[in-house]
Amino acid sequence: MRTLSRRQFTRLAAAAPLLSRGADLDGPMPTRLLGKTGFRASIVGLGAGHFTGKTLEQSTVDRTVAEGIEHGLNYIDTARGYGLSEERLGRALKGKRDKVFLVTKTRSATRDAAMKDLTESLRNLQTDYLDCVLIHNISREERFPNFEETLSEKGALGALLEAKKQGMIRHIGCSAHTHMARVLRAFQTGEIALFMPILNFVERHIYDFEAKVLPEARRRNIAIVAMKVLGGANGDAGARLSAQEDYSAALRFAWGVPGVAVVNLGMRSPEELRQALAAAKAYKALSAAESKALTERGKRLAAEWGATRGPVS
């Protein structure tokens, strides 16, 4: 099997985003089935976590959302904890709500608090239903100190089940950075339809959701939405794989993970959106040689990064 040298892989990975920017954005957007939800989602999703800063203009959000929808993007993710994101999305989606699979999240552990979150999210997003609500990063022990209670009728899951019964939400999910046992326990409830883990070619060699959790998600037909694909760090350190050398390779790796339906990317502007759209529409699976080189690079970077998101479990 032919392998690529470090220099060859760097040239290959670096060239890809440049080629992507020249791609035809009016071409078809690849879609994949979003697990048991039955929805066909664009393979790239708009993560609205950056639609929060006070200096961000509403017009920028409006243009980003409208252009994404125009070019086939139909998956949008936000959260109650993302500052002004929900409010800004609500304005941007006016008249377009039925064109997207809209996801938000709750950080609340109790039934009453989670139900309050849902009510506020519906108001902020100017909609009478949400396609999916996630229990937000179930790895956080300080956020969900009694996880069994969180999954009980008295907890967040109880609120989501009641909201689903009332038609406020259509599906229930969860996200996680670490703590695989909690994820698998949530799956055991039979109520999780969508799961969003960190997935990138570096942390594959640290946390490894790919081997420890995703086989069970696939077995249960739970939709898999990849986050932190560019190595977005906890806090404000930024995306560690956003440089030209890694951007295309990181996305291609995530799209190549079995079962992944959507790669959810945080976007700040129409320019970042166009780069993501171009990469999605130009997507080709990694070759065996590219995959081997990327694995080697991922292992080297994993040794440098370490377990910055918390203990490996």
C-alpha positions as CSV (number, residue, x, y, z in Angstrom):
1,M,0.0,0.0,0.0
2,R,1.4,3.4,-0.9
3,T,1.8,5.7,2.1
4,L,2.1,9.5,2.1
5,S,5.0,11.3,3.7
6,R,4.3,14.1,6.3
7,R,5.2,16.7,3.6
8,Q,3.0,15.0,1.0
9,F,0.0,14.9,3.4
10,T,0.5,18.5,4.4
11,R,0.5,19.6,0.8
12,L,-2.6,17.5,0.1
13,A,-4.5,18.7,3.2
14,A,-3.5,22.3,2.6
15,A,-4.7,22.3,-1.0
16,A,-8.1,20.9,-0.3
17,P,-9.7,24.0,1.3
18,L,-8.4,26.2,-1.5
19,L,-10.0,23.9,-4.0
20,S,-13.2,23.9,-2.0
21,R,-13.5,27.7,-2.1
22,G,-13.8,27.4,-5.8
23,A,-16.4,24.7,-5.7
24,D,-19.9,25.2,-7.0
25,L,-21.9,26.1,-4.0
26,D,-25.1,25.7,-6.0
27,G,-24.4,22.0,-6.5
28,P,-26.4,19.4,-4.5
29,M,-25.8,19.2,-0.8
30,P,-25.2,15.6,0.3
31,T,-27.6,14.3,2.9
32,R,-27.8,11.4,5.3
33,L,-30.5,9.8,7.3
34,L,-30.6,11.2,10.8
35,G,-31.1,7.8,12.5
36,K,-34.4,6.9,14.0
37,T,-35.7,10.5,13.5
38,G,-36.3,9.7,9.9
39,F,-35.1,13.1,8.8
40,R,-32.6,13.5,5.9
41,A,-30.1,16.0,7.1
42,S,-27.4,18.0,5.3
43,I,-24.0,16.5,6.1
44,V,-22.9,19.8,7.5
45,G,-24.8,21.6,10.3
46,L,-24.7,25.1,11.5
47,G,-23.6,25.4,15.1
48,A,-24.8,28.7,16.5
49,G,-22.7,28.8,19.6
50,H,-20.8,31.8,18.2
51,F,-24.0,33.8,17.6
52,T,-23.7,35.2,21.1
53,G,-21.3,38.1,21.2
54,K,-22.7,41.5,21.9
55,T,-20.8,43.0,19.0
56,L,-22.3,40.6,16.5
57,E,-24.8,42.2,14.2
58,Q,-28.2,40.5,13.7
59,S,-27.7,41.1,10.0
60,T,-24.7,38.8,10.0
61,V,-26.7,36.1,11.6
62,D,-29.5,36.6,9.1
63,R,-27.2,36.4,6.1
64,T,-25.4,33.3,7.4
65,V,-28.7,31.4,8.1
66,A,-30.4,32.5,4.9
67,E,-27.4,31.6,2.7
68,G,-27.0,28.2,4.5
69,I,-30.6,27.3,3.8
70,E,-30.4,28.5,0.2
71,H,-27.5,26.1,-0.4
72,G,-29.1,23.1,1.2
73,L,-28.0,23.3,4.9
74,N,-31.0,22.1,7.0
75,Y,-29.6,21.3,10.4
76,I,-29.1,24.1,13.0
77,D,-27.9,23.6,16.6
78,T,-28.0,26.0,19.5
79,A,-28.5,25.9,23.3
80,R,-30.0,27.8,26.3
81,G,-26.4,28.4,27.5
82,Y,-25.3,30.1,24.3
83,G,-26.1,33.7,25.4
84,L,-28.1,35.5,22.7
85,S,-27.9,32.7,20.2
86,E,-31.5,31.5,20.5
87,E,-32.9,35.0,20.2
88,R,-30.8,35.8,17.2
89,L,-31.7,32.5,15.5
90,G,-35.4,33.1,16.2
91,R,-35.2,36.3,14.2
92,A,-33.1,34.8,11.4
93,L,-35.4,31.8,11.0
94,K,-38.6,33.9,10.7
95,G,-40.4,32.5,7.7
96,K,-37.8,29.7,7.3
97,R,-38.5,27.6,10.4
98,D,-40.0,24.7,8.5
99,K,-36.9,24.4,6.3
100,V,-34.6,23.2,9.1
101,F,-34.2,20.5,11.8
102,L,-33.8,22.8,14.8
103,V,-31.9,21.6,17.9
104,T,-31.4,23.2,21.3
105,K,-30.2,22.0,24.7
106,T,-30.9,22.2,28.4
107,R,-28.2,22.3,31.1
108,S,-30.8,21.8,33.8
109,A,-30.9,18.6,35.9
110,T,-34.4,18.8,37.3
111,R,-37.8,18.5,35.7
112,D,-39.1,21.9,36.6
113,A,-35.9,23.7,35.6
114,A,-35.7,21.8,32.3
115,M,-39.3,22.6,31.5
116,K,-38.6,26.3,32.2
117,D,-35.7,26.1,29.7
118,L,-37.9,24.6,27.1
119,T,-40.5,27.3,27.5
120,E,-37.8,30.0,27.1
121,S,-36.3,28.3,24.1
122,L,-39.6,28.1,22.3
123,R,-40.2,31.8,23.0
124,N,-36.6,32.8,22.0
125,L,-36.7,30.7,18.8
126,Q,-40.1,32.0,17.9
127,T,-41.5,28.5,17.3
128,D,-44.1,26.2,18.7
129,Y,-42.0,23.1,18.5
130,L,-38.3,21.9,18.5
131,D,-37.1,19.0,16.4
132,C,-34.8,17.8,19.1
133,V,-33.6,18.9,22.6
134,L,-30.4,17.6,24.0
135,I,-29.4,17.1,27.6
136,H,-26.3,19.3,27.4
137,N,-23.0,17.6,28.0
138,I,-24.0,14.8,30.3
139,S,-20.3,14.3,31.1
140,R,-20.5,17.2,33.6
141,E,-20.8,15.7,37.0
142,E,-21.1,19.2,38.7
143,R,-24.0,19.9,36.3
144,F,-25.7,16.5,36.7
145,P,-24.5,15.3,40.1
146,N,-27.2,12.6,40.5
147,F,-27.4,11.2,37.0
148,E,-30.0,8.6,37.8
149,E,-32.3,11.3,39.0
150,T,-31.6,13.3,35.8
151,L,-32.9,10.3,33.9
152,S,-35.9,9.9,36.1
153,E,-39.4,11.3,35.9
154,K,-38.2,14.0,38.3
155,G,-35.3,15.0,36.2
156,A,-34.5,16.6,32.8
157,L,-35.4,13.4,30.9
158,G,-38.8,13.4,32.6
159,A,-39.4,17.0,31.4
160,L,-38.4,16.1,27.9
161,L,-40.7,13.1,27.8
162,E,-43.6,15.3,28.9
163,A,-42.7,18.0,26.4
164,K,-42.6,15.3,23.7
165,K,-46.1,14.1,24.8
166,Q,-47.4,17.7,24.5
167,G,-45.9,18.2,21.1
168,M,-43.3,20.8,22.2
169,I,-40.5,18.6,21.0
170,R,-40.2,15.8,18.6
171,H,-37.0,14.0,19.7
172,I,-34.7,13.7,22.7
173,G,-31.0,13.5,22.7
174,C,-27.8,14.2,24.6
175,S,-24.3,15.4,24.1
176,A,-21.0,14.5,25.8
177,H,-17.3,15.2,25.9
178,T,-16.2,12.4,28.1
179,H,-17.7,9.9,30.6
180,M,-18.7,7.0,28.3
181,A,-20.6,5.1,31.0
182,R,-23.1,8.0,31.4
183,V,-23.7,8.0,27.6
184,L,-24.3,4.3,27.5
185,R,-26.6,4.5,30.6
186,A,-28.7,7.3,28.8
187,F,-28.9,5.0,25.7
188,Q,-30.4,2.3,28.0
189,T,-33.5,4.4,28.7
190,G,-34.5,3.8,25.0
191,E,-35.5,7.5,24.7
192,I,-32.3,8.9,23.1
193,A,-32.8,9.5,19.3
194,L,-29.7,11.7,18.7
195,F,-26.2,11.8,20.2
196,M,-23.6,14.5,19.7
197,P,-20.1,13.5,20.8
198,I,-16.7,15.1,20.2
199,L,-15.2,13.5,17.1
200,N,-11.9,14.5,15.6
201,F,-8.8,12.7,14.3
202,V,-6.8,13.8,17.4
203,E,-9.2,13.0,20.3
204,R,-10.0,9.7,18.7
205,H,-6.7,8.7,20.3
206,I,-7.6,10.2,23.7
207,Y,-11.3,9.7,24.4
208,D,-12.3,7.4,21.4
209,F,-16.1,7.7,21.3
210,E,-15.6,6.0,17.9
211,A,-14.8,2.6,19.5
212,K,-16.4,2.9,23.0
213,V,-19.8,4.4,22.3
214,L,-20.7,4.7,18.6
215,P,-21.1,1.0,18.0
216,E,-24.0,1.0,20.5
217,A,-25.4,4.2,18.9
218,R,-25.5,2.5,15.6
219,R,-27.0,-0.7,17.0
220,R,-29.8,1.4,18.4
221,N,-30.2,3.5,15.3
222,I,-29.4,6.7,17.3
223,A,-28.4,9.6,15.0
224,I,-24.8,10.6,15.4
225,V,-23.9,14.3,15.0
226,A,-20.2,15.1,15.3
227,M,-19.0,18.1,17.2
228,K,-15.6,19.6,18.1
229,V,-14.5,18.3,14.7
230,L,-11.9,21.1,14.5
231,G,-10.8,20.4,18.0
232,G,-12.6,23.3,19.6
233,A,-11.1,23.5,23.1
234,N,-13.0,24.1,26.3
235,G,-13.0,27.8,27.1
236,D,-11.8,30.3,24.6
237,A,-8.7,28.6,23.2
238,G,-10.4,28.2,19.8
239,A,-10.5,25.5,17.2
240,R,-7.1,23.8,17.2
241,L,-7.6,22.2,13.8
242,S,-8.9,25.2,11.9
243,A,-5.6,25.9,10.1
244,Q,-5.5,25.3,6.3
245,E,-3.3,22.3,6.9
246,D,-6.0,20.4,8.9
247,Y,-9.5,21.9,8.0
248,S,-10.4,19.6,5.1
249,A,-8.8,16.5,6.6
250,A,-10.6,17.0,9.9
251,L,-14.0,17.2,8.1
252,R,-13.3,14.3,5.8
253,F,-12.3,12.2,8.8
254,A,-15.5,12.9,10.7
255,W,-17.7,12.3,7.6
256,G,-15.9,9.0,7.2
257,V,-16.7,7.7,10.7
258,P,-19.4,5.0,10.3
259,G,-22.9,6.2,11.4
260,V,-22.1,10.0,11.4
261,A,-24.9,11.8,9.7
262,V,-24.0,15.5,10.4
263,V,-20.8,17.4,11.1
264,N,-21.9,20.3,13.2
265,L,-19.6,23.3,12.8
266,G,-19.6,26.5,14.7
267,M,-19.9,29.4,12.3
268,R,-19.5,33.2,12.8
269,S,-20.1,34.6,9.4
270,P,-21.2,33.9,5.8
271,E,-17.5,33.4,4.9
272,E,-17.1,30.5,7.4
273,L,-20.4,29.1,6.2
274,R,-19.2,29.1,2.5
275,Q,-16.0,27.3,3.5
276,A,-18.1,24.6,5.2
277,L,-20.6,24.3,2.4
278,A,-17.8,23.9,-0.2
279,A,-16.1,21.2,1.9
280,A,-19.4,19.3,2.2
281,K,-20.2,19.6,-1.5
282,A,-16.7,18.5,-2.5
283,Y,-16.5,15.7,0.1
284,K,-14.6,12.5,-0.9
285,A,-13.6,9.8,1.5
286,L,-10.0,9.6,2.7
287,S,-7.9,7.2,0.8
288,A,-6.1,4.4,2.7
289,A,-2.9,6.3,2.4
290,E,-4.5,9.6,3.6
291,S,-6.2,7.8,6.5
292,K,-2.9,6.2,7.6
293,A,-1.1,9.6,7.5
294,L,-3.9,11.3,9.4
295,T,-3.8,8.6,12.0
296,E,-0.1,9.1,12.5
297,R,-0.6,12.9,12.8
298,G,-3.5,12.4,15.2
299,K,-1.4,10.3,17.5
300,R,1.3,12.9,17.6
301,L,-1.1,15.7,18.3
302,A,-2.9,13.6,21.0
303,A,0.3,13.3,22.9
304,E,0.7,17.1,22.8
305,W,-2.9,17.9,23.7
306,G,-3.5,15.4,26.5
307,A,-6.9,14.9,28.2
308,T,-7.9,18.5,28.4
309,R,-11.6,17.8,28.5
310,G,-11.4,15.7,31.6
311,P,-10.4,12.2,32.7
312,V,-10.5,9.4,30.1
313,S,-13.1,6.8,30.9
